[in-house]
Amino acid sequence: MQKLKFYSLILLILATAIHVNAQKDDIAKPTIIFVHGVWADGSCWNDEITALQAKGYSVVSVQNPLTSLTEDVATTQRAIDMVNGKVILVAHSWGGYVITQAGNDPKVVGLVYVAAFAPDLGETIPSLSANGPQTELGKYFVPVGNFFYLSESGIDTVFAADLSSKQQGLLFATQIPASKSLFGDKSEAPAWKLKPSWYIVAKQDKAIHPDLERFMSKRMKATTIEIESSHVVMNSHPREVTKVIEEAAGFKY
């Protein structure tokens, strides 16, 4: 009888521990993984990174090579593989193509698009862009071999018009060029059809037209916020962007 009571007590302790650990897993903050676009690098999220780290979030900002959709997805996938627990993917611009595909990983519970492309199956940048007014961004491409850089005037006028000249100069100096192949790569099955999504429309965007952003966010049925900003809304309005990310992280999945 004493042994039976002892084993019953052990089982009760184990069950309680499992329950407590399960509760901890449920309330644990997800890891935030940032995915940059073309003509940028992982440091473009610095303001959001420091703000979220100060609030106890684990954060990773990938450094995509911008050589192909396949390579960029693989780079982001490595970051996801490194994480234990839930993941929120946050993307800017071209990075939307990357999280639309990488977001199919089971660890990913939410997607945040920041003035980003949100393609459907088989869409390329040109075919997706045809759903909205064209911009003048292409006039500022500087071809070098198989890559495009963005000219200094392109940074100043269409990419980051609402930043200071110092910030614009930093963006120009640190940009990663885009492989020409990116503009023909086709998206695969979109994670946004299966997972909760948030979208930030940059109302003064001259790189991806705001009407195209509205088209994509509506098609996704995303929770949407509009901000008076240029294309680089994460640099000009970091507090607002961070707030949306926290909303996604706190969603009851």
N, C-alpha and C positions, 0 to 999 in steps of 0.2 A: 504493500500500500504506500509506504514511504517513497519507494522508487517511482511509483506511478505519479505521485504528487510532484516529485522532483522533475521528472521528464515533462510533465504538464507545465511546470513553471518555466522550464527551458524553452518549450515551444511557444509559450506566451511571450517571453522576452524576445525571441527571434522574430515572431510575428509583429511585435511592436516596433522593433528596429527596422524591419522591412517597410512598415507603414510610414515611419518617420522619414526614412531615406527617400521613399517615393514622394512624400510631401515636399521634401527639400528639392528634389528634381523638378517638381511641378513649379515651384516658386523661384528656382534659380534663373538668374538673368541669362538670356541667350547671348551668344557671342555675335558681335557685329562685324561682318566682313565687307569692306569697301572695295569697289571695283571702279577704277578710273576709266576715262574715255581716251580718245585720241588727242594728241597734242597736250598731254598732261602726264603726270605720274602719280604714284601713291600719296605723295605729299600734298596733293590738292585737297585732301580731307583733313589736314592738320587741326583745324579749328574744331571740327566735329570729334576727332579722335581724342583730343585733350579734354573736351567737355564730357564725353561719355566715360572716359577712364576715371575722371574725378567723381563720377557717380557709381563707380563700381563695376562697370562693364568691361569684359574682355574684348579687345578690338584687334583686328588684323586688317591691314591695307595692302592689297596685292600689288605687285609690280608686273603688269602684263606686258609682254613683248610687242604686242600690236603687229604681229606678223601674219596671223590668220585667226579665224574664229576658233578653229580646233585647238591651236596653241594657247590662246587666251583662256578658253574654257578649261584646258588641262591645268593651267597655272592656278586658276581660281579653285579648281577641284582639289589641288594639293592643300590649299589653305583650309578648305572644308574638312578634308581628311585629318588634318592636324587637331581639329576641335573635338572635344567630348561634350555632347549635349546639343541643344538646339542652336540654330544659326539663322540670323537675319541677313540677307544679302542687300546691299545698297549700291546702286550704280548710277553713274553719270554718263550721258551721251552714248557713245558706242558701247560702254559697259552694259547697257541694257540688253544688247544682243547676248552678252556673255552670261548674265544672270538668268535670262530667259531660258537658257539651256542648262547651266549649272544648277539652277534652282530646282531641278527635278530630283536632286539628291534627297534622300529621306530625312536628313538632318535639317534641311532648310524648311522653315515653317512660315516665313514671310518674305516679301520682296518689296523694296522701296526704289522707285524709279525717280531720279532727280534730273528733270529735263533730258530724259533718256529715251532711246529707241526701245519700243516694246513690240517686237515682230511676232507675226503668226508664222505657222509652218510654211517653209519654202520662200519666205520673203527676204529679199536683199535690201540694202539701203536704198537703191534707186526705186525699186518697186514699192517699198513702204512709203518712201517720201512722196510718191505720186498721189498719196491720199490727202495732201495738203499743199498750200502755196509754196513755191520754190523760194529759196533764200539766195543771197549773193555770196555765200561762203566759198563756193568753188572758184570764184575769181581770185581768191587769195592763196590758192594752193601753190606751193613751190616744189616741183618735182625734182627729186634727186635719186637717180637710178630707179629702183622699184618702189620708192617711198615718196610720200608727200609730207613736206613740212608746211606749217602755216606761217605766212609772212608776218612781220612785225605789225604792219598796218592792219592785217586781218585780225590779229590779237586785239588791237586797240579799237577797232570799229565794229566787228561782228561777233567776236568771241567774248570779250570781257570789257565792254564799253563803260560799265559802271564801276570799274576798279580804278585805283590810283595809278599814276604812271609808274610808280615803283613796283606795284603788284603786277602790272602788265608786263614790265620788263622781266620780272622773275618768271612769269609764265612762258614768255618767249624763250628765255635762256634754258629752261628745264624741260621743255616739251620733248616728248618721244614721238618721232614721226610715225605716220600710219602707212602700213604696206598697202599698195594699190589693190592687192587681192581682197582686202577687207570689204571693198565696195561691191564685190561680186559674190561673197560668201552667203550661202542660204541658211536661214535659221531652221533648227529642228523643232521637235514638239515643244510647245511653250509651257513652262511651269506656271505661268500666271493663270492658266485655265483651271488649275487644280489648287492653287494656294492663294491666301489673302494677299492683296497687293495695295500699295499706296503709290500715288503719283504726284509729283510737284511740277506744275506748269510754270515756266518762266515767261511772264507776260511780255517782256521786252526782248525775247530771244531772237537773235538774227542768224543763228546757226541752224537750229531746228525750229521751224515756224511754230508759234504757239498754237495755231489751229491744228497742226499735225499732232502736237502733244495732246490737245484736247480729244482729237479723234482716237488716239491710242488709249488714253486713260478711260474714255467712255467704252471703247470696245472691250477693255479688260474688266470693266465694272470695278475699277479701283477707287479707293477712298482718295479724293483729289483735293489739293489745295493749290491756289494760284498766288504767286508772289511777283511783285513788281521787280523784275531782275533781268539781267542779261543771261546768257547761256550758263555762265559759271555761278549759278545761284548758291552753291556750297561755299564759295568764297565771299560773295557779297552779302549773304544773309545766313550765316552759319547757325545763329540761334534758332531761326525758324526751321531750318533743315534738321537740326538736332531734335527739335520738339517732335517732328513727324517720325523720326527714327525711334524715339522713345515711345511714341504711340504704338508703332508697329511691334516694338519689343514687349510692350505690356499687354498686347492683345491676348485674349484667352483662346489659345489654340486647342 
